[in-house]
Each structure stands twice: as structure tokens, then as C-alpha cells.
Amino acid sequence: MSTSFRIGDYLITVVDDHIGAARDAATVFPDVVPIEWDPYREIAFNSEGGYQSQWRGHLVRRADGTGPVILVDTGMGPGPYEHTGRKGELLDSLAALNVSPADIDAVVTTHCHGDHIGWNITWDGETPHATFPSAAYHVAANDLEHYSKPENSNAAFGRNVAPLQGLGVLRPVRGEVELAPGVKTLPTNGHTPGHQCVKIESGGQVGVITGDLFHNVA
Ligand SMILES: [Zn+2]
């Protein structure tokens, strides 16, 4: 069951991809002393007190079914993953919402870390295809520039972002770009040089999809 909530005319739906193995929070946040977690244990940890990363995207679309379908981030990718022994489930989660890859009009990458770009590309042997064939892929120009330098590049960028250019679907983002009425990218550089959020303003309400601006609800 996926989680949805409304912001004015828009429906925001969590699209799960992968839940990581449980870890001790101290391995993920070594600078946080355990007592500082106390007020947040219930919302930040699983029932056994373990820290579990959740990789996912967010679908943004109008509740009345009109207008573009926007997918913010594409998770870890197909896998399977050694640390959990499971595959990524993003496409299954979309299918459960009756959304096919071809229904996505825009993909927004909040930033170019591997756990946010995993399903951007589907590889047929040595040939890359856009997993979402009708979508324009919005990636911040600052991240493109940074990770295109040989000293900063990594395998995930090479596989899941770099080929977008040759496929003709890449839309480098500078500053705020409107994706739909009231929905726009919001530069929040820091976590990476081009990190961006997606801001939704509708019916007097405002929401922000924060990417990795925060790593945990606590
Ligand atoms: Zn990140």
C-alpha cells in the first residue's frame, strides 16, 4: 500500500523501490550520540530499533487526472542487491498505481547519487534506453557539470545519467523551472553541487519534496 497526500489540486504518492537492511544508527550518523535519538525513536527506526534507509520516488500529478505526470527520483534501480537479497521494486510500485513507464511525462532528479537515479535507464546489453520513454529528464546543470568531470564521476552516473544526453531526453535545469502550474524545481545546492527540491503550490497549500536535504524524518 502506498502513501498519498494532497497539496491543493495535486496528489503526491510515494513510490517505493527498496528498503535497506537494518543497521545501527551510529554507523549511519556517527556524530549523533544515542540519547539524541530518544524523542524520535518511534518515527525514525523500525520496531526493533534498527535504522533502515528507504529508497523511493514520488509521483506528482493532479488529482483529477489532467496535466503532466511527474516522477521525482527513480530509486536504487533494478538490483538485485547483495545487502538485502532483493530487487528494486519501483516499476512494480508504479504498476500497482496503474501507472506505466510511458505515462511519465517528466522525471526530476533531485541529485545524482546512485540511490536517486537507479531506474533512469534500462540497459539492453550495451544499449541504453530511457526507462520512461515519453519523459523529459530534468537534472540540475550544476550536478551534470560536477559529475561529468573524470575526478568526480562514478559508475552510477555513467550508467544512469550520462546516457540521457545521447538519448535526447536530458533537460539540464538552471534555477527554478516550472514543471506544471504551481510545480517547480527549487535549487537547494549543498548535499551535491546541484541538489534541487520540487516545490508544489496549489489551493493555498505548499509542499516540498526534499530529496536528500534531510536523510531521516527525525
Ligand atoms: Zn544523496
Boltz pocket constraint, residues with backbone or C-beta under 6 A from the ligand:
constraints:
  - pocket:
      binder: B
      contacts: [[A, 111], [A, 113], [A, 191], [A, 212]]
      max_distance: 6.0
